[in-house]
Amino acid sequence: MNKLDYQYPRVELDLKKLKCNIDQIVSRCKDQGIGVAGVIKGFNGIPKGIMQYEASDCDYIATSRLEQLQTAANLGVTKPLMLIRIPMLSEAADVVRIADVSLNSEISVIKKLNEEAEKQNKIHKVILMVELGDLREGFWDKEELIKTAVYIEKELKGLKLLGIGTNLGCYGSIASTPEKMNELIEYAEKIEKEIGRKLDVISGGGTRAFPLVLKGIMPKRINNLRIGEVIVIAKELEELYGYDISFLNQDTFILKAEIIELKGKPTYPIGEKDYNAFREVDEYEDRGIRKRALAALGIVDFVFTDQLKPTDANISIIGASSDHLILDVEDCKENYKVGDILEFKLSYSTLVNVTNSPNVKIICK
């Protein structure tokens, strides 16, 4: 069977820039007594990317997907591996086999992890997740949280209670504040009183909690963050909140695509309106005939058209279909031709999708 030899579309990962970002974030966290679990899910666990975390001072390599942790294990990484999505009951054996640490909130899963750990003659570490209002994972009933912590500590020989953690800003848009962190610390201290020892880890969340580090106002007992976006693409804190993150690279990943058509065309569709391929009826502005380029990638690859940014500021993204990106190049100083390569900056959301697309090549440099 012949291997396809096309080169585009592709994502280029600058390994030096990624490593620089990791080092910058880890250094700032460690200065405040906070360890970092470096989250690799944003780029689908690209092996050469994983090895930049392995070569860093991250405490853990983390992701929500067991497959990516398996990739890390196959690479021979020495850092502990952390599963940051609540395990499926059906994958408990693999969780214990692959991951050193997992985040948990269901007693049935915890019991199964203990059973598998005893079978495999291992001690699997668990962090209990606490629901602080974002309404994704975690114990809402705090008495249940404390009872579960005591149960793990006193009864389950295959598990070690490593600590507790929370997640904010991923579903319910709840901000990470000192008050929320102190609430988490209060629950940690209640557990510590019951089990008679200090917890090793109090994990305050991810990128959305990093501003507390930037401001120097993270409560002292928070000693772990699970950080993805601000390392790999570093866009959200600047674009959404106005933070100065000029010490980070925002072009660690660049998407490149080839022009496959270049023609002057009307800007307003002609004929009776109907639904498009995604069951939408779009609105269009009539700007007359303008020069348009089609690039060979589409919504199936990047999903969020509005989160792609051409590096040529004179290019406007008009829209996209499943396999075509439609661009206005009328005002470009560059005299583009069919076969030319266009570059795009990515957001975290588009990066997640393009690195998961089998149609997009990954190039590390």
N, C-alpha and C positions, 0 to 999 in steps of 0.2 A: 504493500500500500504506500503510495507516494505521500511524502510529508509536504504540506503546504508551505510555500516559501515567502509569503507576504510579510511585510515589515510593519504595516500600519493597519488599524490604529494601535498605539502602544502607550504605555505609561513608563516614563523613565524615573527611576529612583536614584537620587544622589546620596550615596551611602555616607559620605563625609558630612553632608549637611544634616542627615538624620542623626548621626552620632553626636554632632555638635549640639543639636537640640536636646537629645537625651541627657548629655552632660550638664547643660545649662539648667534644666529642670531639676535633675537629681541634686545638683550642688545647692540650689536655692532651698530645696526641701530639707536636705541634710543639715544645712546651717540652722534650721529651726527644729532639729530633732525628729524629722519626718522621713521615713523610708518610702521608697517608690516601688509600686508594682507596675512595670512597664507594659502597657496593654497593646497587643499586636493585632487585634482584630480589625483595626481601621484599614490595614493594607493586606488583609487576608493571610497574614502569617508568611509573607514572602521569606524564604530561607535566609537570603543574605541580609535582609532587614532584621530578622531575629538575631543574627549573630552580632549586630551592633549593640543590642541589648545585653547579650551575653558578655560582651567586652566592656560593659559599663559598670557603674556602681549601683545599678538597680538591685533591690532586694529580691524581687520576683519577676518572672516573665508570666504575663497574664493574658487571658482571652476568655471569651464566652463559648468558644467552640473547641470541643475535644480534639477534633481533627488537627487543629493548629497546634495544640499542645503536643500531639503525637509527632507532628513535624519537628517541633523543637526537641523532643526526646530523641528522635531519629538522628538529629544533627549532633547529639552528644552534649547538649548544654548542661552546665553544672548548677545553674541557678534553680531554686525551687520553682515549680510550675503551679500556677494558681488558676483554677476554673472560676470565673466570675459570674456565670449564669447558674442559677439554682439547678442542681443536677436532676435529670430525668430519673425516675425510679428504675427504668429499664436499662440505664447505662451505668448503674452503680459499680459494677465490676470493673468497667473500663476507667471510671473516674479514679478508683483506688489504684488501679494499675498504672495510670499515666500521671495523674495530678498529685502533687504533694499536699495541696490545700484546696478546699472548695468552700464556697459561700452557701449557707443553708438556711431554710426557714420551715421545713416540713419534717415532723418527727418520724414519719414512716420512711422517708428517704434517709434520714440520719441513722435509723436502726439498720437499714439495708447496707449503708456504707460501713457500719460497724461489723456487720456479718461478713461482708466481703473483705474487710481489712483483716479480720481474724483468719479467714480462709487463706489469704495471701501472706499471712505472717508479717503484716505491716502495721504501722501507726499512721493513720490518715488524720491530718489536721483540719479542723473546721472553724469557720468564722460564722457566727450567728448574725443574720441580718435583722436590723431593727427598722420598722416602718415609722418614719417621722413626718409623714404627710404627703409625700410625693406619689404615694399609692401605686407603687410597682411591687417589688418583693420586700418581704420582711415581716416580723412578728408585730402585729398591732396590739394584741393582748400582751401587756408587759409582764403579767404574772406567768403567762405561758412561756415567755422568753426566759425568765429567771428559772422556772422549774426545769425547762429543757437544758439550760446551762448546767444546773446542778446534776441532772440526770446523766449528761455526758461525762461530767467530771467524776461522778461517784460510781457509775454503773457500766459504762461502755469501755471495755478494755482495748478495743481496736481504734479508738478515736482519741485525739487530744483537742481540748477546747483551746484554740489559739487566741480567740478574742471575739469582738463584735464589730459590726460595721453598719453603714447606712448608704443609701443612694438618694441623691436629690437632683432634680433638674432634668431627668431623662423622660419622665412621663407627665407628671403633674405641674411642671414648671415652677416648682418650689425652690427658692433661692437657698444656697448654702450660706448660712449666717453664723456668727459666733454663738448666738442663742441656740441654734439647732445643734451645733457641735457640743455645746455644754449639756444639752439634753441627752445626747448620746453618751457623754462621759458620766452623767448621773446614773444611767442604766448600767454602764460598765462597773461603777463603784458598788451598786447594789449587788451585782453578780459576784464581785470580788469579796464582798462581805459574807456572802453565802458559801462560797467555795474556799475561803480562807487563803487566797493568794492573789497576786496581781495578774491581770491578763497581759499577754505578750503584745497583742495588737488591738488598737482602737482605730478603725479605718473610716476616715471621714468622707469618702466619696472619690470623685475624679476631677476632671478638668474644671468643672464648675465650682469646686472648692478651692482651686489653686489661687484665686484672687485673695483669699485670706492669708496665703503665704506671701503674695506680692505686697500686701498691706502690712504684714507683720502682726496680724491680729488673730492668727489661728490659736485657739486654746491649747495650752501646753500638753495636755495628755493625748491629743490626737497625734499618733505616731506613724500613720500610714495613709497614703493616697494611691488610688488605682488610676493611673493617668494615661490617657490615649491621645485625644485630639490635639492638645496643646504641644505635644511632642511631635506628632507626625505631620501636622499641616498648619497648626498655629494660626488659625483664622478667627475663631469664635470670640475670643476675649477682646480682640481689637475691634472687629466688625460689629459685634452685638453690644459690647459694653464700653468700648473706648479706651481699653487699657493699652499702655505703651509696652509692647512686646517686641521692640526693635532688636532685642538681643537674640531673637529666634529667627530661623529661616522659614519662610512661608512657601518656598518653592522646592521643597524636598522631593515632591512628586509633580511631574509635568505630563499632561496628556497631549499626545500628538496624533493628528489625523490628516489624511490625504484628500485633496480636492479632486472630486470625480466629475463635476460639471461646473461650468462657469458661463453664465448667459445673462443677458438683459431680459427681465420678465416683469409683467405687471405685479403690483404689490397687493392688488385686491382680486380674490378668486372670481372666476367668471362662470356663471351658471347658477342653477338652483341649489340653495344651501342644503346640506345634509350633515349627519354626524361624521366625525373623522374616525380614525382607526381606534381611538380610545374613548368613543361614545361621547364626544364633546362637540359643541358647536362654537367655534372660536369667533372672536371679533377681529376685524382687520382694518387697517388704516390705508386709504388709497393715496399713495405717494407717487403715482405714475410708474413709468418704466425705470427700474433700477437694476444694477448689476448684482447678481446673486451667485453664491457659491454653494454647492452641495459637498459636504464632507462625509466620508464613509464610516460613520458610526451613528448610533441612534439611541432612543430612549431605553431600549433593552440593555444597553451598555452602561448608561450613566443616570438614568431615571429622572433626575432633577435638572431640567434644561436651564432654569433660571440661576442655578448655582455653578454653571460653567462661566469662566471669564477668559475671553481671548487675550493673549498677551499683546496683540496689536489692538490698541485702544480704539482704532477707527473701524474695527469690525463690530457689527451688531448681530446678535443672535436673534433671528426672526422666529424660529420654532424648530420642531423636530418631529419626525415620525419614528417608527420602530427602528429603522436602519439608516436614516438620513438626518444629518444636521444641516439646517437651512440658515444661511448667513447672508447678510447684506454687506457687500464689500465696495459699494459705490464710492465711498469717501476715502478709501485707502490710498495712501501714497505709494505703497508697494504695488507693482503691476503683477498681480497673481496670475498663475497659469494652472491649467489642469495638470495634476501630478505634484504640485507644490504642497509642502507640509505646513499645517497650521498648528500653533501651540495654544494650550488652554491651562489656566490655573484651576485647581480643584478645591472644593470644600470637603469637609469630612464625609458628608453624605455621598457626594459623587465619587470620592476616592474609594469608599467601601464598595460601591457598585462596580466601578470599572475594574478593580482588582479582583472581583469575583466573576467577571465576565470571561467566558472561555474564548471570546472573539477578540480580546484585547491582549496583546503581548506585554510582558513585563521585562523591562531592561534595567539592570543595575549597573551603575558606573561609579 
